Amino acid sequence: MRLLLKSAARVLLAVGLFIAGPVVADRDHDEIHQLRQLRNAGQILSLETILANHRRQYPHGQLLEAKLEVEQGRYVYDLKLLGEDGAVREFEYDARTGELQRLEQK
């Protein structure tokens, strides 16, 4: 399972979905800079931290997608995972606290 997580992380990195932590797909240079500042100031957690915490609670599943979004004025990480049972689940984590906000099965 760790191999799957490492492979998924390499794929995400290779396509530019995150830089040193936060997800930055489809973001302009200024927004990427702002996200780095927020992470460096401790105002949001890195994607790496979110994934590590997630894996402690939910050790199984293959990461399909990771996004950092702004919802109602706050940053949230959306993780989409394929479970061993074949179900796709979306986990929404508060980017500041790392708390699970929502779990949805597709």
C-alpha positions in Angstrom: 0.0 0.0 0.0 2.9 2.4 0.7 4.1 1.7 -2.8 0.7 2.8 -4.2 0.9 6.0 -2.1 4.5 6.7 -3.2 3.6 6.0 -6.8 0.6 8.3 -6.6 2.6 11.0 -5.0 5.2 10.8 -7.7 2.5 11.0 -10.4 1.0 14.1 -8.8 4.4 15.7 -8.5 5.3 14.9 -12.1 2.2 16.6 -13.4 2.6 19.6 -11.2 -0.3 19.1 -8.8 1.7 20.1 -5.8 4.9 21.9 -5.1 6.5 21.2 -1.7 3.2 20.5 -0.2 0.1 22.4 -1.4 -1.7 21.4 -4.5 -1.2 24.0 -7.2 -2.8 22.7 -10.4 -4.4 25.5 -12.6 -3.1 28.2 -10.3 -1.2 31.3 -11.4 2.2 32.3 -10.1 0.9 34.8 -7.6 -1.6 32.3 -6.2 1.2 29.7 -5.9 3.3 32.2 -4.0 0.5 33.0 -1.7 -0.1 29.3 -0.9 3.6 28.8 -0.1 3.4 31.8 2.2 0.4 30.4 4.0 2.1 27.0 4.4 5.3 28.5 5.5 3.5 30.7 8.1 1.7 27.6 9.4 -1.7 28.8 8.2 -2.3 25.7 6.0 -0.8 22.2 6.2 1.1 20.7 3.4 -0.5 18.0 1.2 2.2 15.6 2.5 1.0 16.2 6.1 -2.7 15.8 5.1 -1.9 12.5 3.3 0.2 11.1 6.2 -2.6 11.9 8.7 -5.2 10.5 6.4 -3.2 7.2 6.0 -3.1 6.8 9.8 -6.9 6.8 9.9 -7.6 5.1 6.6 -4.6 3.0 5.7 -6.1 1.4 2.6 -7.1 2.8 -0.8 -5.5 4.3 -3.9 -5.2 8.0 -4.2 -6.9 9.1 -7.4 -6.9 12.9 -7.0 -5.9 15.6 -4.6 -7.0 19.3 -4.8 -6.6 22.3 -2.7 -9.7 24.6 -3.0 -11.3 27.6 -1.3 -14.7 26.9 0.1 -16.6 29.6 2.0 -13.4 31.5 2.6 -11.4 28.6 3.9 -8.9 26.3 2.2 -9.8 22.6 2.0 -8.0 19.6 0.6 -10.2 17.3 -1.4 -8.8 13.7 -1.7 -10.5 11.2 -3.9 -9.5 7.6 -3.2 -10.4 4.2 -4.6 -11.1 1.7 -1.8 -10.2 -1.9 -1.7 -13.9 -2.6 -2.1 -14.0 -0.7 -5.4 -15.9 2.3 -4.0 -14.6 5.8 -4.7 -14.7 8.1 -1.6 -14.0 11.8 -1.3 -12.5 13.1 1.9 -12.5 16.8 2.6 -10.0 18.1 5.1 -9.6 21.6 6.6 -6.3 22.8 5.3 -5.5 24.8 8.4 -6.3 22.1 11.0 -6.2 18.9 9.1 -9.6 17.9 10.5 -11.8 15.7 8.3 -14.8 17.9 7.4 -16.7 15.6 5.1 -16.6 12.0 3.8 -18.6 11.1 0.7 -19.0 7.8 -1.1 -19.5 8.1 -4.9 
